[in-house]
Amino acid sequence: PTGGRKRGEPIGKPLERIRRTVSSACFGKAGKAKGREAKKQRGDQAAAAFNDDTADLGVTCTMLDHLGHPVPETTTNSEAWQTGYTLELKYTTGREENSEVVSKKLKIETNLPGCSELALPRRIIAGQILTSPAWTLEFCSSGDCKWSWFAEEEGGGWTTIGEGSPQLAIDEKFVGRRVKVRCEPACGERAGEPREAVSQAPVMNSPPLRFMRARHDAMGARPAGSSLRVMSYNILADVYSKTSYAKDVLYPDISKEHLDTDYRQQLSLFEVSGFGCDILCMQEVDSILYDKFWSPRLGSGGYEGFFSPKTSKVEGCALFWNQEKLGARCTESVHLRDLFADEGWLEKHLGAEAASTLARDQNLWGILRKISTAAQYALLEVQQGEGRRVLVANTHLYFHPGASHIRSLSVAAILAHAADLLSRHGLTEEDCPVLVCGDLNSEPDTGAIELLARSSVSAEHYEWRDCSRFSWKARDEESGFEQDEDLRYALDGAAGGGSEERYPCFDLRSPFGPLASSDGLRSAFTNYVKGYIGALDYIFYPPGKMGLEKLAPLPAERDLCSEDGLDSEGNVVAQGYLPSQSFPSDHVSIVADLSFLPGTAVEPPSLTWPPPGDRPVMPLPA
């Protein structure tokens, strides 16, 4: 509304700029010369003298208030530019003998609804996948705007294929054609300039989505009442999928178009939206895509949430909740390295012995003060739940295969911070169940999972040996890339087997009771790539406070195969991997329906520690 000028500047300056622009348009070079001469003659005189040079430019430009009175040109921009005010322009056209005085009045409107950015995905997928543009709106919401969709006709024109929504499932009959979306920004009766975007490439065929749809169908509608549907999903950050290590080692079989960010985002949104969850815990969310894709898409679907980047700021965790059912009493984000760097916090929350042990081992303590792990917390209240509350923790633990001890200590810190958060709000685990969700990068038989499921890890745990075998390699700590060469993992050949090796060890205790995993620690895998297969993703809940109603089925190996990978009898002849044409991430989402239990109900012991003996353990790929 101030034409990019400073708010405290007098309006005489922008009005003079308008005069010069109009003069130049009307009189060409002569108008520009008049403007330069007028400016030269004026020099640095006060703004009140601006009108004295109006005649020199052949143009008058005056701001009128609501009553039609001129606004003094000493008035500041912030005070003068108001909706309902008017700019009055007067200028002469034609030669002197045929000159004509033109007078125009331009209505001023501030904060007019606008769409400054509108772009369709590079890959447009037909079928059930909803296509949605990226947009940037000012002074309006997507629900206020008028949306129209068009498909290109063979003759070059456009035919309307949808209206009323910023999202559209493109009919498969439009495969091979380009599409266009039009946004007409509005807010009440006020409307801004329309904006259009045309797809770069033609619409592509829908991928096979039979297993994804089967999972949606198995869970059915969102649970009613105070029961909660919870999802944990590592969606595979774009920054990792583009590395040469990812393309050549982890995902060599997937085509470039199916590894494309726009393609995977749309499938991920279809996966997430189809479950209709109440709580969404997402990991590996690109910082840019959170703002441009996930927050606006889920926000338009009734979700509220927040983003917690790792210290690298490239990607992080995102936590959303359904506003119709849940309200947030508080949200917090924490970087674990900040907790480990605070000696007072360590002594208070992990104990004096643990703090002392870390202080004596500078290698281990140094690593813990460098890890980029973020944890986010949301204290949520059920809107119609008679005071029901739940504290949700979402995280993505450090990945390295030699860092199990780092993950155990990280879980201890995350649980300790959760207990502290409850205490600061006058709550305990008796008042508020705690859910721990995320990609924990830990198999069910590791110390991190034992601390959650058993509520303790002893100082004799075998993983503490890694404390002396694992060291940090100098690197750019802000690069944000999870690659094996970032760290040095040195195994001492003499370790074990009667060695007198000394290493720090910790007797860790959870501030909460044993937590149950929604899958009963039975999952064969949630991550399936060339080079690694394992169960890494979890939803943990307190079995005495909440009960498991339903768990979305996880895929078997055959479900990952393309149609060409199965013979006529359904046997695997060519194993599929994640991600793929039908699976947008290298992880599978975990989705569970949880209900609040009355009294002190106890979950069946099979859902607590240790992992079931008959749990299928996947061999590493050849």
DOLOVO-144388 format. One record per residue (C-alpha): residue in one letter; x, y, z. Coordinates in steps of 0.001 Angstrom, whole numbers, plus 500000, padded with zeros to 6 digits. Example, Ala and Ser with C-alpha at 12.3 -4.5 7.8 and 13.67 -1.06 7.14 Angstrom:
2
- aa / x / y / z
- a / 512300 / 495500 / 507800
- s / 513670 / 498940 / 507140
This chain:
622
- aa / x / y / z
- p / 500000 / 500000 / 500000
- t / 502962 / 502416 / 500322
- g / 504561 / 501441 / 497018
- g / 507590 / 499955 / 498764
- r / 508374 / 503260 / 500480
- k / 509260 / 503706 / 504146
- r / 506316 / 503985 / 506527
- g / 507648 / 507141 / 508193
- e / 508404 / 508899 / 504917
- p / 506142 / 511850 / 503872
- i / 503727 / 510984 / 501055
- g / 505127 / 513819 / 498961
- k / 507944 / 511521 / 497820
- p / 505830 / 508624 / 496452
- l / 503370 / 511130 / 494927
- e / 506243 / 512830 / 493141
- r / 507379 / 509441 / 491839
- i / 503881 / 508864 / 490471
- r / 503934 / 512292 / 488804
- r / 507256 / 511574 / 487118
- t / 506083 / 508157 / 485937
- v / 502872 / 509570 / 484441
- s / 504757 / 512495 / 482911
- s / 507207 / 510127 / 481270
- a / 504361 / 508016 / 479892
- c / 502503 / 511061 / 478534
- f / 505380 / 513174 / 477260
- g / 508198 / 510690 / 476665
- k / 511731 / 512071 / 476830
- a / 510385 / 515552 / 477344
- g / 508521 / 514356 / 480425
- k / 511654 / 512700 / 481822
- a / 513621 / 515899 / 481209
- k / 510972 / 517908 / 483047
- g / 511167 / 515525 / 485961
- r / 514976 / 515680 / 486155
- e / 514962 / 519486 / 485925
- a / 512259 / 519793 / 488609
- k / 514208 / 517507 / 490916
- k / 517452 / 519410 / 490258
- q / 515821 / 522766 / 490997
- r / 514205 / 521495 / 494194
- g / 517314 / 519868 / 495637
- d / 516705 / 518834 / 499229
- q / 513853 / 521228 / 500009
- a / 511199 / 520172 / 502481
- a / 508422 / 517797 / 501464
- a / 505926 / 520653 / 501831
- a / 507306 / 522237 / 498672
- f / 506565 / 519209 / 496446
- n / 503437 / 520741 / 494895
- d / 505439 / 523746 / 493714
- d / 506965 / 521655 / 490933
- t / 503756 / 520002 / 489774
- a / 503407 / 522356 / 486829
- d / 506947 / 521554 / 485689
- l / 505961 / 517915 / 485205
- g / 502671 / 518673 / 483469
- v / 500963 / 516328 / 485943
- t / 499197 / 516818 / 489251
- c / 498726 / 513980 / 491717
- t / 496838 / 514678 / 494905
- m / 495642 / 512385 / 497670
- l / 492094 / 513099 / 498880
- d / 490640 / 511892 / 502166
- h / 487149 / 510431 / 502787
- l / 485599 / 513917 / 502484
- g / 487469 / 514821 / 499303
- h / 489891 / 517151 / 501063
- p / 493590 / 517111 / 500025
- v / 495876 / 515223 / 502395
- p / 498971 / 517308 / 503319
- e / 502056 / 515921 / 501627
- t / 503938 / 516043 / 504909
- t / 501670 / 513223 / 506183
- t / 503565 / 509949 / 506608
- n / 502918 / 506941 / 504402
- s / 501623 / 504870 / 507324
- e / 498968 / 507512 / 508109
- a / 498003 / 508520 / 504586
- w / 497452 / 505289 / 502673
- q / 493994 / 504238 / 503852
- t / 491177 / 502290 / 502256
- g / 488576 / 504784 / 501012
- y / 491081 / 507537 / 500239
- t / 491532 / 508572 / 496587
- l / 494410 / 509497 / 494284
- e / 493415 / 512276 / 491878
- l / 495514 / 512480 / 488697
- k / 495308 / 515363 / 486217
- y / 497420 / 515608 / 483074
- t / 497267 / 517024 / 479558
- t / 497288 / 514892 / 476402
- g / 497881 / 515886 / 472765
- r / 499569 / 518954 / 471296
- e / 498747 / 522437 / 472502
- e / 496194 / 523167 / 469754
- n / 494418 / 519848 / 470403
- s / 495266 / 519357 / 474066
- e / 492848 / 517794 / 476498
- v / 492966 / 517751 / 480269
- v / 492391 / 514265 / 481627
- s / 491274 / 513769 / 485213
- k / 491214 / 510349 / 486899
- k / 490369 / 509306 / 490420
- l / 491862 / 506058 / 491692
- k / 490359 / 504429 / 494770
- i / 492921 / 503366 / 497347
- e / 492538 / 499914 / 498881
- t / 494984 / 498609 / 501455
- n / 495656 / 494953 / 502259
- l / 493865 / 493842 / 499122
- p / 493602 / 490028 / 498848
- g / 496354 / 488728 / 496590
- c / 498052 / 485619 / 495247
- s / 501747 / 486331 / 494717
- e / 502763 / 482754 / 493924
- l / 500973 / 479863 / 492238
- a / 502759 / 476793 / 490859
- l / 501626 / 473273 / 489982
- p / 503762 / 470192 / 490767
- r / 506190 / 469072 / 488086
- r / 504453 / 465673 / 488089
- i / 500658 / 465613 / 487850
- i / 499209 / 462197 / 488735
- a / 495790 / 461064 / 487521
- g / 493340 / 458994 / 489554
- q / 492759 / 459290 / 493289
- i / 495867 / 461376 / 494004
- l / 494826 / 464952 / 494749
- t / 496706 / 467573 / 492751
- s / 497277 / 470813 / 494624
- p / 499375 / 473852 / 493663
- a / 501842 / 475668 / 495855
- w / 500521 / 479120 / 496655
- t / 501343 / 482245 / 498588
- l / 498306 / 484301 / 499579
- e / 498142 / 487741 / 501167
- f / 495220 / 488971 / 503276
- c / 493018 / 485977 / 502456
- s / 492858 / 482215 / 502943
- s / 492578 / 479411 / 500400
- g / 488984 / 478870 / 501509
- d / 488104 / 482471 / 500652
- c / 489443 / 482233 / 497107
- k / 487662 / 481067 / 493971
- w / 489470 / 478107 / 492379
- s / 489025 / 476802 / 488839
- w / 490686 / 473889 / 487033
- f / 491137 / 473367 / 483303
- a / 492500 / 470695 / 480954
- e / 494151 / 471456 / 477651
- e / 492103 / 470640 / 474560
- e / 493589 / 469132 / 471430
- g / 492927 / 472349 / 469523
- g / 494869 / 474395 / 472054
- g / 492017 / 475782 / 474154
- w / 491076 / 474922 / 477736
- t / 488042 / 473119 / 479128
- t / 486846 / 473415 / 482728
- i / 487305 / 470197 / 484737
- g / 486730 / 471396 / 488307
- e / 485796 / 474347 / 490493
- g / 485629 / 475390 / 494124
- s / 488703 / 473716 / 495654
- p / 492494 / 474160 / 495561
- q / 492731 / 470373 / 495255
- l / 491508 / 468148 / 492447
- a / 491674 / 464461 / 491574
- i / 492460 / 464559 / 487851
- d / 490355 / 462115 / 485839
- e / 492422 / 459530 / 483983
- k / 490859 / 460598 / 480678
- f / 493098 / 463677 / 480864
- v / 496339 / 461633 / 480926
- g / 498718 / 463096 / 478357
- r / 497269 / 466599 / 478593
- r / 498448 / 469621 / 480525
- v / 496274 / 471170 / 483228
- k / 495838 / 474712 / 484469
- v / 494647 / 476113 / 487796
- r / 493262 / 479621 / 488381
- c / 493080 / 481378 / 491745
- e / 490904 / 484444 / 492252
- p / 491899 / 485799 / 495685
- a / 489061 / 487170 / 497761
- c / 488146 / 488151 / 501296
- g / 484475 / 488869 / 501822
- e / 483366 / 491199 / 499041
- r / 486924 / 492341 / 498271
- a / 488730 / 490629 / 495368
- g / 492286 / 490757 / 494077
- e / 493948 / 490058 / 490760
- p / 493517 / 486455 / 489496
- r / 496586 / 484285 / 488963
- e / 497024 / 481171 / 486816
- a / 499533 / 478315 / 486661
- v / 499981 / 475726 / 483900
- s / 501611 / 472323 / 484442
- q / 505060 / 471868 / 482924
- a / 504392 / 468291 / 481832
- p / 501294 / 466299 / 480805
- v / 499266 / 464354 / 483357
- m / 500779 / 460906 / 484076
- n / 499050 / 457615 / 484818
- s / 498152 / 456688 / 488395
- p / 500522 / 454192 / 490065
- p / 499237 / 450928 / 491587
- l / 497915 / 451899 / 495026
- r / 496258 / 448644 / 496029
- f / 498195 / 448160 / 499283
- m / 497932 / 451811 / 500320
- r / 494171 / 451742 / 499767
- a / 493900 / 448391 / 501563
- r / 495536 / 449937 / 504643
- h / 493118 / 452872 / 504534
- d / 490174 / 450478 / 504244
- a / 491446 / 448306 / 507095
- m / 491485 / 451259 / 509487
- g / 488155 / 452674 / 508308
- a / 486760 / 455972 / 509521
- r / 488490 / 458067 / 512172
- p / 487577 / 456741 / 515659
- a / 484784 / 458563 / 517453
- g / 484755 / 459954 / 520980
- s / 488044 / 460437 / 522774
- s / 489863 / 457587 / 520976
- l / 492830 / 458832 / 518969
- r / 494277 / 457748 / 515637
- v / 498044 / 458307 / 515689
- m / 500533 / 458126 / 512818
- s / 504335 / 458081 / 512790
- y / 505861 / 458453 / 509338
- n / 509366 / 459119 / 508040
- i / 508566 / 460615 / 504634
- l / 512191 / 460598 / 503283
- a / 513650 / 464076 / 503047
- d / 514334 / 465383 / 499585
- v / 517810 / 466432 / 500689
- y / 518704 / 462755 / 501311
- s / 516979 / 461217 / 498291
- k / 519069 / 463373 / 495931
- t / 522510 / 462304 / 497164
- s / 524654 / 460045 / 494989
- y / 524791 / 457557 / 497881
- a / 520995 / 457344 / 497868
- k / 520690 / 457025 / 494096
- d / 523535 / 454548 / 493605
- v / 523433 / 452457 / 496791
- l / 520119 / 452731 / 498635
- y / 517614 / 453305 / 495804
- p / 519234 / 452176 / 492534
- d / 516062 / 450535 / 491152
- i / 513632 / 453448 / 491320
- s / 513175 / 455666 / 488267
- k / 514066 / 459346 / 488333
- e / 510429 / 460424 / 487915
- h / 509271 / 458268 / 490844
- l / 512065 / 459579 / 493098
- d / 511113 / 463138 / 492147
- t / 510065 / 465273 / 495105
- d / 506772 / 466451 / 493624
- y / 505754 / 462885 / 492786
- r / 506605 / 461526 / 496242
- q / 504951 / 464435 / 498060
- q / 501635 / 463773 / 496384
- l / 501739 / 460062 / 497236
- s / 502740 / 460870 / 500819
- l / 499828 / 463291 / 501137
- f / 497487 / 460602 / 499778
- e / 498859 / 458156 / 502350
- v / 498477 / 460639 / 505225
- s / 495068 / 461989 / 504220
- g / 493548 / 458560 / 503644
- f / 493915 / 457601 / 507303
- g / 492263 / 460713 / 508720
- c / 494537 / 460693 / 511774
- d / 494077 / 462821 / 514879
- i / 497835 / 463072 / 515546
- l / 500524 / 463092 / 512841
- c / 504184 / 462645 / 513805
- m / 506392 / 463113 / 510759
- q / 510143 / 462830 / 510359
- e / 512562 / 463915 / 507617
- v / 510372 / 466833 / 506617
- d / 512328 / 469282 / 504466
- s / 512299 / 472754 / 505992
- i / 511258 / 474410 / 502731
- l / 508585 / 471814 / 501969
- y / 507068 / 472174 / 505434
- d / 506292 / 475820 / 504665
- k / 505359 / 475412 / 501019
- f / 503589 / 472046 / 501041
- w / 502793 / 470277 / 504296
- s / 501662 / 473159 / 506475
- p / 499242 / 474695 / 503924
- r / 497899 / 471312 / 502731
- l / 497267 / 469908 / 506186
- g / 496153 / 473305 / 507473
- s / 493405 / 473408 / 504846
- g / 492367 / 469956 / 506061
- g / 491772 / 471145 / 509627
- y / 495181 / 470412 / 511165
- e / 497366 / 472637 / 513292
- g / 501023 / 471877 / 513798
- f / 504598 / 473042 / 514150
- f / 508006 / 472217 / 512765
- s / 511199 / 471436 / 514672
- p / 514301 / 471427 / 512458
- k / 517455 / 469591 / 513361
- t / 520417 / 471785 / 514142
- s / 521372 / 471507 / 510452
- k / 518050 / 473303 / 509670
- v / 517795 / 471310 / 506422
- e / 515095 / 468945 / 507657
- g / 513382 / 467988 / 510872
- c / 510221 / 466735 / 512546
- a / 506675 / 468000 / 512124
- l / 503820 / 467356 / 514535
- f / 500178 / 468014 / 513574
- w / 496876 / 467459 / 515342
- n / 493234 / 467528 / 514253
- q / 491817 / 470798 / 515609
- e / 488291 / 469444 / 515603
- k / 489209 / 466900 / 518267
- l / 492338 / 468272 / 519954
- g / 493634 / 471579 / 521250
- a / 497229 / 472355 / 522211
- r / 497911 / 473459 / 525755
- c / 501601 / 473896 / 524933
- t / 504229 / 472917 / 522364
- e / 507991 / 472705 / 522784
- s / 511047 / 471853 / 520714
- v / 514462 / 470904 / 522027
- h / 517821 / 469986 / 520507
- l / 519299 / 467121 / 522471
- r / 522815 / 468482 / 522248
- d / 521656 / 471517 / 524236
- l / 520411 / 469236 / 527025
- f / 523647 / 467232 / 527063
- a / 525711 / 470427 / 527172
- d / 523935 / 471540 / 530376
- e / 525696 / 469882 / 533331
- g / 523036 / 471086 / 535769
- w / 520247 / 469610 / 533650
- l / 522107 / 466287 / 533335
- e / 522628 / 465981 / 537070
- k / 519019 / 466904 / 537866
- h / 517312 / 464726 / 535254
- l / 519688 / 461832 / 534474
- g / 521313 / 461672 / 537890
- a / 524616 / 462700 / 539445
- e / 526324 / 459434 / 538507
- a / 525402 / 459701 / 534824
- a / 526470 / 463361 / 534733
- s / 529791 / 462483 / 536383
- t / 530402 / 459592 / 533968
- l / 529832 / 461860 / 530979
- a / 532112 / 464547 / 532392
- r / 534922 / 461982 / 532695
- d / 534539 / 460753 / 529094
- q / 535199 / 463728 / 526839
- n / 534888 / 461653 / 523653
- l / 531335 / 460524 / 524438
- w / 530274 / 463832 / 525931
- g / 531670 / 465636 / 522905
- i / 529605 / 463460 / 520541
- l / 526413 / 464075 / 522524
- r / 527035 / 467813 / 522282
- k / 527317 / 467580 / 518487
- i / 524367 / 465384 / 517434
- s / 521709 / 467260 / 515480
- t / 518681 / 465374 / 516892
- a / 515561 / 467403 / 517645
- a / 512606 / 466321 / 519766
- q / 509234 / 468020 / 519749
- y / 506440 / 467854 / 522304
- a / 502759 / 468744 / 522198
- l / 500579 / 468695 / 525301
- l / 497136 / 468110 / 523789
- e / 493669 / 468195 / 525295
- v / 490682 / 466320 / 523890
- q / 488068 / 468972 / 523111
- q / 485090 / 466881 / 524227
- g / 486989 / 464456 / 526426
- e / 486174 / 465437 / 530030
- g / 489657 / 466777 / 530664
- r / 491502 / 464016 / 528783
- r / 495076 / 464991 / 527958
- v / 497993 / 463370 / 526175
- l / 501622 / 464423 / 525810
- v / 503071 / 463501 / 522412
- a / 506823 / 463318 / 521810
- n / 508093 / 463052 / 518232
- t / 511725 / 462506 / 517226
- h / 514171 / 461062 / 514716
- l / 517161 / 459543 / 516491
- y / 520746 / 459544 / 515268
- f / 521204 / 457011 / 512468
- h / 524696 / 455523 / 512632
- p / 524805 / 451693 / 513052
- g / 527608 / 451997 / 515580
- a / 525758 / 454511 / 517749
- s / 523237 / 452406 / 519679
- h / 524573 / 453832 / 522938
- i / 523959 / 457371 / 521629
- r / 520337 / 456452 / 520910
- s / 519844 / 454939 / 524398
- l / 521127 / 458119 / 526036
- s / 518996 / 460182 / 523642
- v / 515845 / 458307 / 524665
- a / 516738 / 458894 / 528318
- a / 517011 / 462638 / 527655
- i / 513750 / 462746 / 525674
- l / 511843 / 460963 / 528458
- a / 513419 / 463162 / 531138
- h / 512420 / 466326 / 529271
- a / 508873 / 464961 / 528865
- a / 508598 / 464392 / 532627
- d / 509952 / 467893 / 533267
- l / 507406 / 469393 / 530865
- l / 504552 / 467654 / 532674
- s / 505889 / 468826 / 536031
- r / 506056 / 472440 / 534834
- h / 502341 / 472203 / 533983
- g / 501404 / 470624 / 537294
- l / 500833 / 467181 / 535742
- t / 502146 / 463645 / 536170
- e / 501920 / 460497 / 534036
- e / 498868 / 459585 / 536108
- d / 497096 / 462700 / 534841
- c / 498468 / 462649 / 531297
- p / 499543 / 459608 / 529250
- v / 502756 / 460014 / 527250
- l / 503144 / 458857 / 523634
- v / 506620 / 458482 / 522139
- c / 506610 / 458359 / 518345
- g / 509179 / 458486 / 515621
- d / 511947 / 456917 / 513625
- l / 514118 / 455689 / 516465
- n / 516690 / 454031 / 514171
- s / 516689 / 451142 / 516654
- e / 515728 / 447496 / 516254
- p / 513400 / 446002 / 518907
- d / 516255 / 444224 / 520743
- t / 518386 / 447350 / 521322
- g / 518935 / 449427 / 524436
- a / 516862 / 452400 / 523286
- i / 513785 / 450198 / 522848
- e / 514478 / 448355 / 526098
- l / 514525 / 451665 / 527989
- l / 511100 / 452516 / 526556
- a / 509525 / 449069 / 526877
- r / 511124 / 447903 / 530102
- s / 511624 / 451327 / 531697
- s / 515319 / 450686 / 532361
- v / 518664 / 449765 / 530850
- s / 521360 / 448348 / 533109
- a / 525007 / 449335 / 533284
- e / 525850 / 445808 / 532079
- h / 524126 / 446269 / 528713
- y / 526445 / 445166 / 525898
- e / 525901 / 448362 / 523882
- w / 527876 / 450471 / 526366
- r / 531023 / 448917 / 524876
- d / 530449 / 451133 / 521850
- c / 531202 / 454188 / 523995
- s / 534934 / 453568 / 523620
- r / 534770 / 452377 / 520010
- f / 532929 / 455297 / 518471
- s / 534323 / 458749 / 517759
- w / 533258 / 461860 / 515865
- k / 535027 / 462721 / 512647
- a / 535695 / 466368 / 511892
- r / 533129 / 467584 / 509380
- d / 530800 / 470414 / 508500
- e / 528314 / 469973 / 511323
- e / 525647 / 471971 / 509491
- s / 525692 / 469889 / 506281
- g / 522670 / 467891 / 507413
- f / 523532 / 464786 / 505410
- e / 523262 / 461370 / 507022
- q / 526083 / 459407 / 505448
- d / 528345 / 456770 / 506947
- e / 531540 / 458663 / 506167
- d / 530466 / 461450 / 508544
- l / 531740 / 459393 / 511465
- r / 534609 / 457073 / 512259
- y / 533590 / 453798 / 513889
- a / 536661 / 451920 / 515084
- l / 536259 / 448423 / 516495
- d / 538902 / 447265 / 518912
- g / 539752 / 443698 / 517981
- a / 540592 / 442914 / 521590
- a / 537211 / 444041 / 522892
- g / 535248 / 441291 / 524563
- g / 536735 / 437809 / 524898
- g / 538300 / 438418 / 528294
- s / 539555 / 441922 / 527498
- e / 539930 / 444319 / 530409
- e / 538640 / 447132 / 528198
- r / 537299 / 450065 / 530178
- y / 534325 / 452031 / 528916
- p / 531667 / 454295 / 530425
- c / 528375 / 452644 / 531263
- f / 525061 / 453934 / 532533
- d / 522249 / 452621 / 534665
- l / 519310 / 454408 / 533015
- r / 515805 / 454633 / 534432
- s / 512723 / 456031 / 532709
- p / 510616 / 458530 / 534693
- f / 507593 / 456638 / 533344
- g / 506516 / 453034 / 533625
- p / 507026 / 450509 / 530817
- l / 505567 / 451662 / 527500
- a / 504001 / 449320 / 524949
- s / 504777 / 449421 / 521260
- s / 501701 / 449529 / 519032
- d / 503008 / 446588 / 516992
- g / 503920 / 444520 / 520038
- l / 507541 / 444660 / 518775
- r / 506558 / 442046 / 516178
- s / 507139 / 443979 / 512942
- a / 509597 / 442393 / 510535
- f / 510476 / 445733 / 508977
- t / 509429 / 449338 / 508581
- n / 512503 / 450270 / 506487
- y / 513356 / 448199 / 503392
- v / 516199 / 449356 / 501145
- k / 519072 / 447681 / 499374
- g / 521688 / 447170 / 502052
- y / 519365 / 447256 / 505070
- i / 516038 / 445824 / 506225
- g / 514740 / 446442 / 509722
- a / 512043 / 447698 / 512109
- l / 512924 / 451267 / 513120
- d / 509619 / 453152 / 513497
- y / 507380 / 453085 / 516573
- i / 504399 / 454409 / 518464
- f / 504841 / 453784 / 522209
- y / 502000 / 454300 / 524685
- p / 501384 / 453565 / 528420
- p / 499471 / 450245 / 528551
- g / 497875 / 451018 / 531891
- k / 496400 / 454281 / 530627
- m / 495663 / 453626 / 526984
- g / 494611 / 450587 / 524980
- l / 495311 / 449553 / 521414
- e / 492132 / 449300 / 519380
- k / 493504 / 448827 / 515887
- l / 496822 / 448796 / 514013
- a / 497181 / 449453 / 510287
- p / 498582 / 446334 / 508588
- l / 502231 / 446529 / 507597
- p / 503388 / 445167 / 504253
- a / 504926 / 441777 / 503642
- e / 507821 / 441520 / 501197
- r / 505498 / 440557 / 498367
- d / 503519 / 443791 / 498876
- l / 506595 / 445791 / 497916
- c / 506879 / 444094 / 494520
- s / 505664 / 445522 / 491241
- e / 503273 / 443458 / 489170
- d / 506246 / 442162 / 487180
- g / 507885 / 441021 / 490406
- l / 505223 / 438347 / 491086
- d / 504515 / 435205 / 489090
- s / 501026 / 434009 / 488156
- e / 500638 / 432367 / 491585
- g / 501705 / 435468 / 493483
- n / 505213 / 434275 / 494345
- v / 508072 / 436776 / 494485
- v / 510360 / 436513 / 491464
- a / 511913 / 439991 / 491679
- q / 512017 / 441626 / 495104
- g / 510852 / 445219 / 495372
- y / 512394 / 447881 / 497592
- l / 511431 / 451214 / 499118
- p / 510800 / 453804 / 497829
- s / 509069 / 452779 / 494618
- q / 506375 / 453802 / 492169
- s / 503737 / 452919 / 494785
- f / 505592 / 453722 / 498040
- p / 506909 / 457314 / 498322
- s / 509329 / 456763 / 501218
- d / 511942 / 454238 / 502285
- h / 509915 / 453822 / 505493
- v / 506392 / 452529 / 506049
- s / 504012 / 454613 / 508147
- i / 502829 / 453286 / 511517
- v / 499157 / 454008 / 512281
- a / 497337 / 452990 / 515470
- d / 493985 / 453692 / 517118
- l / 494420 / 454236 / 520866
- s / 491741 / 454686 / 523498
- f / 491887 / 456044 / 527036
- l / 491365 / 453300 / 529625
- p / 489426 / 453694 / 532856
- g / 491096 / 452926 / 536142
- t / 494272 / 450852 / 536083
- a / 493673 / 448446 / 533218
- v / 496727 / 446384 / 532293
- e / 497806 / 445649 / 528709
- p / 498613 / 442007 / 527839
- p / 502254 / 441250 / 528687
- s / 502999 / 440279 / 525076
- l / 503067 / 443991 / 524228
- t / 505898 / 444802 / 526649
- w / 509508 / 443730 / 526999
- p / 511164 / 441532 / 525748
- p / 510391 / 441287 / 522024
- p / 508471 / 438091 / 521161
- g / 510691 / 435145 / 520407
- d / 508772 / 434387 / 517227
- r / 509256 / 437868 / 515771
- p / 510445 / 437495 / 512168
- v / 513976 / 438816 / 511777
- m / 514862 / 439857 / 508260
- p / 518224 / 438858 / 506773
- l / 520352 / 441615 / 505314
- p / 520024 / 441789 / 501518
- a / 522797 / 440269 / 499469
